[in-house]
Amino acid sequence: MSLIRVPYPRDPERRRAVFGRVARLLMQHGTYEGTPDRGVFQGATPIGKFAGSYRALDRTGELEIELTTKPLLVSTSHVEGELRKLMA
């Protein structure tokens, strides 16, 4: 299990826009259930499965992602870096 925190917009419209972009990408490889504020996700890539949960931390302006499953060959820091790119 890994815990990642990345910047996340506090403004509801910007948050929905970022969430929509990430959700469309996720749907190419898996599924999610939730809202822009919290939920769960799962999926698979050619190198392994991934799963976890997420929740918005309004006080800090961050999104907290708990990875419960990830491909063994992919480091948590690599996942965090890719998430930061998506959120930008």
Order of alpha helices (4+ residues) and beta strands (2+ residues): beta-alpha-beta-beta-beta-beta-alpha
